[in-house]
Amino acid sequence: MKKVNLGSSILIYLVTIKFIINIFIKDPEYWTPLMCIVSSRNFNVVRLLVEVSADVNEIRDRGNFPLAIAADNGYSEILNYLASLTNIELRQQLEN
């Protein structure tokens, strides 16, 4: 039996039907929806959120940003995808 992540399936469906999802939550103490999806290692939903304008350069929670979350957790597929979309200053932070 194939394991299905129901939450991801619902999110994909909602974005597909153009349901309005607030990907621009402005609370510096909490992760953005993109950060949460990066941490769940769901590449398809990461790509989908980026396609609907999720900010890959948003910094939250004491300096966290999507690329750093992917790097810290060894999510190479997401890391490679986000690297070219993330600004140079944030990419340089990971190299130091």
PATIPA-745902 format. One record per residue: residue number from 1; residue in three letters; chain; z negated, x negated, y negated of N, C-alpha, C in turn. Coordinates in Angstrom, 1 decimal, decimal comma. Layout:
PATIPA-745902
+-----+------+------+--------+--------+--------+--------+--------+--------+--------+--------+--------+
! pos ! code ! unit !     nz !     nx !     ny !    caz !    cax !    cay !     cz !     cx !     cy !
+-----+------+------+--------+--------+--------+--------+--------+--------+--------+--------+--------+
! NUM !  ala !    A !      Z !      X !      Y !      Z !      X !      Y !      Z !      X !      Y !
...
+-----+------+------+--------+--------+--------+--------+--------+--------+--------+--------+--------+
END
This chain:
PATIPA-745902
+-----+------+------+--------+--------+--------+--------+--------+--------+--------+--------+--------+
! pos ! code ! unit !     nz !     nx !     ny !    caz !    cax !    cay !     cz !     cx !     cy !
+-----+------+------+--------+--------+--------+--------+--------+--------+--------+--------+--------+
!   1 !  met !    A !    0,0 !   -0,8 !    1,2 !    0,0 !    0,0 !    0,0 !    0,0 !   -0,9 !   -1,2 !
!   2 !  lys !    A !    0,9 !   -0,6 !   -2,2 !    1,0 !   -1,4 !   -3,4 !   -0,1 !   -1,0 !   -4,4 !
!   3 !  lys !    A !   -0,7 !   -2,0 !   -5,0 !   -1,8 !   -1,7 !   -6,0 !   -1,1 !   -1,4 !   -7,3 !
!   4 !  val !    A !   -1,5 !   -0,3 !   -7,9 !   -1,0 !    0,1 !   -9,2 !   -2,1 !    0,1 !  -10,2 !
!   5 !  asn !    A !   -1,8 !   -0,5 !  -11,4 !   -2,7 !   -0,4 !  -12,5 !   -2,4 !    0,8 !  -13,3 !
!   6 !  leu !    A !   -3,2 !    1,9 !  -13,1 !   -2,9 !    3,1 !  -13,8 !   -3,0 !    3,0 !  -15,3 !
!   7 !  gly !    A !   -3,9 !    2,3 !  -15,8 !   -4,0 !    2,1 !  -17,3 !   -2,8 !    1,5 !  -17,9 !
!   8 !  ser !    A !   -2,2 !    0,5 !  -17,2 !   -1,0 !   -0,1 !  -17,7 !    0,2 !    0,8 !  -17,6 !
!   9 !  ser !    A !    0,2 !    1,6 !  -16,5 !    1,3 !    2,5 !  -16,3 !    1,3 !    3,6 !  -17,4 !
!  10 !  ile !    A !    0,1 !    4,1 !  -17,8 !    0,0 !    5,1 !  -18,8 !    0,4 !    4,5 !  -20,1 !
!  11 !  leu !    A !    0,0 !    3,3 !  -20,4 !    0,3 !    2,6 !  -21,7 !    1,9 !    2,5 !  -21,8 !
!  12 !  ile !    A !    2,5 !    2,0 !  -20,7 !    3,9 !    1,8 !  -20,7 !    4,6 !    3,2 !  -21,0 !
!  13 !  tyr !    A !    4,1 !    4,2 !  -20,3 !    4,7 !    5,5 !  -20,5 !    4,5 !    6,0 !  -22,0 !
!  14 !  leu !    A !    3,4 !    5,8 !  -22,6 !    3,1 !    6,3 !  -23,9 !    4,0 !    5,5 !  -24,9 !
!  15 !  val !    A !    4,2 !    4,2 !  -24,7 !    5,1 !    3,5 !  -25,6 !    6,5 !    3,9 !  -25,4 !
!  16 !  thr !    A !    6,9 !    4,1 !  -24,2 !    8,3 !    4,5 !  -23,8 !    8,6 !    5,8 !  -24,5 !
!  17 !  ile !    A !    7,7 !    6,8 !  -24,6 !    8,0 !    8,1 !  -25,2 !    7,7 !    8,0 !  -26,7 !
!  18 !  lys !    A !    7,5 !    6,8 !  -27,2 !    7,2 !    6,6 !  -28,6 !    5,9 !    7,3 !  -29,1 !
!  19 !  phe !    A !    5,0 !    7,4 !  -28,3 !    3,6 !    7,9 !  -28,7 !    3,0 !    6,9 !  -29,6 !
!  20 !  ile !    A !    2,4 !    7,4 !  -30,7 !    1,9 !    6,4 !  -31,7 !    0,6 !    5,8 !  -31,1 !
!  21 !  ile !    A !    0,6 !    4,5 !  -31,0 !   -0,5 !    3,7 !  -30,5 !   -0,9 !    2,8 !  -31,6 !
!  22 !  asn !    A !   -2,2 !    2,8 !  -32,0 !   -2,6 !    2,0 !  -33,2 !   -2,8 !    0,6 !  -32,7 !
!  23 !  ile !    A !   -1,7 !   -0,2 !  -32,8 !   -1,8 !   -1,6 !  -32,4 !   -2,2 !   -2,5 !  -33,5 !
!  24 !  phe !    A !   -2,5 !   -1,9 !  -34,7 !   -2,9 !   -2,6 !  -35,9 !   -4,3 !   -2,3 !  -36,3 !
!  25 !  ile !    A !   -5,2 !   -2,2 !  -35,3 !   -6,6 !   -2,0 !  -35,6 !   -7,1 !   -3,2 !  -36,4 !
!  26 !  lys !    A !   -7,8 !   -2,9 !  -37,5 !   -8,2 !   -4,0 !  -38,4 !   -9,7 !   -4,1 !  -38,4 !
!  27 !  asp !    A !  -10,3 !   -4,7 !  -37,3 !  -11,7 !   -4,9 !  -37,2 !  -11,8 !   -6,4 !  -36,6 !
!  28 !  pro !    A !  -12,2 !   -7,3 !  -37,4 !  -12,2 !   -8,7 !  -37,0 !  -13,1 !   -9,1 !  -35,9 !
!  29 !  glu !    A !  -14,0 !   -8,2 !  -35,5 !  -14,9 !   -8,6 !  -34,5 !  -14,4 !   -8,2 !  -33,1 !
!  30 !  tyr !    A !  -13,4 !   -7,4 !  -33,0 !  -12,9 !   -6,8 !  -31,8 !  -11,5 !   -7,3 !  -31,5 !
!  31 !  trp !    A !  -11,1 !   -7,4 !  -30,3 !   -9,8 !   -7,8 !  -29,9 !   -8,8 !   -6,7 !  -30,2 !
!  32 !  thr !    A !   -7,6 !   -7,2 !  -30,5 !   -6,5 !   -6,2 !  -30,7 !   -6,0 !   -5,7 !  -29,3 !
!  33 !  pro !    A !   -5,3 !   -4,6 !  -29,2 !   -4,8 !   -4,1 !  -27,9 !   -3,9 !   -5,2 !  -27,3 !
!  34 !  leu !    A !   -3,2 !   -6,0 !  -28,0 !   -2,4 !   -7,1 !  -27,4 !   -3,3 !   -8,1 !  -26,8 !
!  35 !  met !    A !   -4,4 !   -8,5 !  -27,4 !   -5,3 !   -9,5 !  -26,8 !   -5,9 !   -8,9 !  -25,5 !
!  36 !  cys !    A !   -6,2 !   -7,7 !  -25,5 !   -6,8 !   -7,0 !  -24,3 !   -5,7 !   -7,1 !  -23,1 !
!  37 !  ile !    A !   -4,5 !   -6,8 !  -23,5 !   -3,5 !   -6,8 !  -22,4 !   -3,2 !   -8,2 !  -22,0 !
!  38 !  val !    A !   -3,2 !   -9,2 !  -22,9 !   -3,0 !  -10,6 !  -22,5 !   -4,1 !  -10,9 !  -21,5 !
!  39 !  ser !    A !   -5,3 !  -10,6 !  -21,8 !   -6,4 !  -10,9 !  -20,9 !   -6,3 !  -10,2 !  -19,5 !
!  40 !  ser !    A !   -5,6 !   -9,1 !  -19,5 !   -5,4 !   -8,4 !  -18,2 !   -4,3 !   -9,0 !  -17,4 !
!  41 !  arg !    A !   -3,5 !   -9,9 !  -18,0 !   -2,4 !  -10,6 !  -17,3 !   -1,2 !   -9,7 !  -17,0 !
!  42 !  asn !    A !   -1,0 !   -8,7 !  -17,8 !    0,1 !   -7,8 !  -17,6 !    1,3 !   -8,2 !  -18,5 !
!  43 !  phe !    A !    2,2 !   -9,0 !  -18,0 !    3,3 !   -9,5 !  -18,8 !    4,2 !   -8,4 !  -19,3 !
!  44 !  asn !    A !    4,5 !   -7,4 !  -18,5 !    5,4 !   -6,3 !  -18,9 !    4,8 !   -5,6 !  -20,1 !
!  45 !  val !    A !    3,5 !   -5,3 !  -20,1 !    2,9 !   -4,6 !  -21,2 !    2,8 !   -5,5 !  -22,4 !
!  46 !  val !    A !    2,5 !   -6,8 !  -22,2 !    2,5 !   -7,7 !  -23,4 !    3,8 !   -7,7 !  -24,1 !
!  47 !  arg !    A !    4,9 !   -7,8 !  -23,3 !    6,2 !   -7,8 !  -23,9 !    6,5 !   -6,5 !  -24,6 !
!  48 !  leu !    A !    6,1 !   -5,4 !  -24,0 !    6,3 !   -4,1 !  -24,6 !    5,6 !   -4,0 !  -25,9 !
!  49 !  leu !    A !    4,3 !   -4,4 !  -26,0 !    3,6 !   -4,3 !  -27,3 !    4,2 !   -5,2 !  -28,3 !
!  50 !  val !    A !    4,7 !   -6,4 !  -27,9 !    5,3 !   -7,3 !  -28,9 !    6,6 !   -6,6 !  -29,4 !
!  51 !  glu !    A !    7,3 !   -5,9 !  -28,5 !    8,6 !   -5,3 !  -28,9 !    8,3 !   -4,1 !  -29,9 !
!  52 !  val !    A !    7,1 !   -3,5 !  -29,9 !    6,8 !   -2,5 !  -30,8 !    6,0 !   -3,0 !  -32,0 !
!  53 !  ser !    A !    6,1 !   -4,3 !  -32,2 !    5,5 !   -5,0 !  -33,4 !    4,0 !   -5,4 !  -33,4 !
!  54 !  ala !    A !    3,5 !   -5,6 !  -32,2 !    2,1 !   -6,1 !  -32,1 !    2,1 !   -7,5 !  -32,7 !
!  55 !  asp !    A !    1,1 !   -7,9 !  -33,5 !    1,1 !   -9,2 !  -34,2 !    0,6 !  -10,2 !  -33,3 !
!  56 !  val !    A !    1,4 !  -11,2 !  -32,9 !    1,0 !  -12,3 !  -32,0 !    0,2 !  -13,3 !  -32,7 !
!  57 !  asn !    A !    0,2 !  -13,3 !  -34,0 !   -0,6 !  -14,2 !  -34,8 !   -1,9 !  -13,7 !  -35,3 !
!  58 !  glu !    A !   -2,3 !  -12,5 !  -34,9 !   -3,6 !  -11,9 !  -35,4 !   -4,7 !  -12,8 !  -34,8 !
!  59 !  ile !    A !   -5,7 !  -13,1 !  -35,6 !   -6,9 !  -13,9 !  -35,2 !   -8,1 !  -13,0 !  -35,3 !
!  60 !  arg !    A !   -8,8 !  -13,0 !  -34,2 !  -10,0 !  -12,1 !  -34,1 !  -11,1 !  -12,9 !  -33,4 !
!  61 !  asp !    A !  -12,3 !  -12,2 !  -33,4 !  -13,4 !  -12,7 !  -32,5 !  -13,6 !  -14,2 !  -32,5 !
!  62 !  arg !    A !  -14,0 !  -14,7 !  -33,7 !  -14,3 !  -16,1 !  -33,8 !  -13,1 !  -17,0 !  -33,5 !
!  63 !  gly !    A !  -12,0 !  -16,6 !  -34,0 !  -10,8 !  -17,5 !  -33,8 !   -9,9 !  -17,2 !  -32,7 !
!  64 !  asn !    A !  -10,1 !  -16,2 !  -31,9 !   -9,2 !  -15,9 !  -30,8 !   -7,9 !  -15,3 !  -31,2 !
!  65 !  phe !    A !   -6,9 !  -15,7 !  -30,5 !   -5,6 !  -15,1 !  -30,7 !   -4,8 !  -15,0 !  -29,4 !
!  66 !  pro !    A !   -3,8 !  -14,2 !  -29,3 !   -3,2 !  -13,9 !  -28,0 !   -2,8 !  -15,2 !  -27,2 !
!  67 !  leu !    A !   -2,1 !  -16,1 !  -27,9 !   -1,7 !  -17,3 !  -27,2 !   -2,9 !  -18,1 !  -26,6 !
!  68 !  ala !    A !   -4,0 !  -18,2 !  -27,4 !   -5,1 !  -18,9 !  -26,9 !   -5,8 !  -18,3 !  -25,7 !
!  69 !  ile !    A !   -5,7 !  -16,9 !  -25,7 !   -6,3 !  -16,2 !  -24,5 !   -5,5 !  -16,5 !  -23,3 !
!  70 !  ala !    A !   -4,1 !  -16,5 !  -23,4 !   -3,2 !  -16,8 !  -22,3 !   -3,5 !  -18,3 !  -21,8 !
!  71 !  ala !    A !   -3,6 !  -19,2 !  -22,8 !   -3,8 !  -20,6 !  -22,4 !   -5,2 !  -20,8 !  -21,7 !
!  72 !  asp !    A !   -6,2 !  -20,2 !  -22,3 !   -7,5 !  -20,4 !  -21,7 !   -7,7 !  -19,9 !  -20,3 !
!  73 !  asn !    A !   -6,8 !  -18,9 !  -20,0 !   -6,9 !  -18,3 !  -18,7 !   -5,8 !  -18,7 !  -17,7 !
!  74 !  gly !    A !   -4,9 !  -19,6 !  -18,2 !   -3,9 !  -20,2 !  -17,3 !   -2,8 !  -19,2 !  -17,0 !
!  75 !  tyr !    A !   -2,5 !  -18,2 !  -17,9 !   -1,5 !  -17,2 !  -17,6 !   -0,1 !  -17,8 !  -18,1 !
!  76 !  ser !    A !    0,5 !  -18,6 !  -17,3 !    1,7 !  -19,4 !  -17,8 !    2,8 !  -18,5 !  -18,2 !
!  77 !  glu !    A !    3,1 !  -17,4 !  -17,5 !    4,2 !  -16,5 !  -17,9 !    4,0 !  -16,0 !  -19,3 !
!  78 !  ile !    A !    2,8 !  -15,5 !  -19,6 !    2,5 !  -14,9 !  -20,9 !    2,5 !  -16,1 !  -21,9 !
!  79 !  leu !    A !    1,9 !  -17,2 !  -21,5 !    1,8 !  -18,3 !  -22,4 !    3,2 !  -18,8 !  -22,9 !
!  80 !  asn !    A !    4,1 !  -18,9 !  -21,9 !    5,5 !  -19,3 !  -22,3 !    6,2 !  -18,3 !  -23,2 !
!  81 !  tyr !    A !    6,0 !  -17,0 !  -22,9 !    6,6 !  -16,0 !  -23,7 !    6,0 !  -16,0 !  -25,1 !
!  82 !  leu !    A !    4,7 !  -16,1 !  -25,3 !    4,1 !  -16,0 !  -26,6 !    4,3 !  -17,3 !  -27,4 !
!  83 !  ala !    A !    4,5 !  -18,4 !  -26,8 !    4,5 !  -19,7 !  -27,5 !    5,6 !  -19,7 !  -28,5 !
!  84 !  ser !    A !    6,8 !  -19,2 !  -28,2 !    7,9 !  -19,2 !  -29,1 !    7,7 !  -18,2 !  -30,3 !
!  85 !  leu !    A !    6,8 !  -17,3 !  -30,1 !    6,6 !  -16,2 !  -31,1 !    5,5 !  -16,5 !  -32,0 !
!  86 !  thr !    A !    4,6 !  -17,4 !  -31,6 !    3,4 !  -17,7 !  -32,3 !    3,6 !  -18,8 !  -33,4 !
!  87 !  asn !    A !    3,0 !  -18,6 !  -34,5 !    3,3 !  -19,6 !  -35,6 !    2,8 !  -21,0 !  -35,2 !
!  88 !  ile !    A !    3,4 !  -22,0 !  -35,9 !    3,2 !  -23,4 !  -35,5 !    1,7 !  -23,8 !  -35,7 !
!  89 !  glu !    A !    1,0 !  -23,3 !  -36,7 !   -0,4 !  -23,7 !  -36,9 !   -1,2 !  -23,3 !  -35,8 !
!  90 !  leu !    A !   -1,0 !  -22,1 !  -35,3 !   -1,8 !  -21,6 !  -34,1 !   -1,5 !  -22,4 !  -32,9 !
!  91 !  arg !    A !   -0,2 !  -22,7 !  -32,7 !    0,2 !  -23,5 !  -31,5 !   -0,4 !  -24,9 !  -31,6 !
!  92 !  gln !    A !   -0,5 !  -25,4 !  -32,8 !   -1,1 !  -26,8 !  -32,9 !   -2,6 !  -26,8 !  -32,6 !
!  93 !  gln !    A !   -3,3 !  -25,6 !  -32,9 !   -4,7 !  -25,5 !  -32,6 !   -4,9 !  -25,7 !  -31,1 !
!  94 !  leu !    A !   -4,0 !  -25,3 !  -30,3 !   -4,1 !  -25,4 !  -28,8 !   -3,9 !  -26,8 !  -28,3 !
!  95 !  glu !    A !   -3,2 !  -27,6 !  -29,1 !   -2,9 !  -28,9 !  -28,7 !   -4,0 !  -29,9 !  -29,0 !
!  96 !  asn !    A !   -4,9 !  -29,5 !  -29,9 !   -6,0 !  -30,3 !  -30,3 !   -7,2 !  -30,2 !  -29,4 !
+-----+------+------+--------+--------+--------+--------+--------+--------+--------+--------+--------+
END
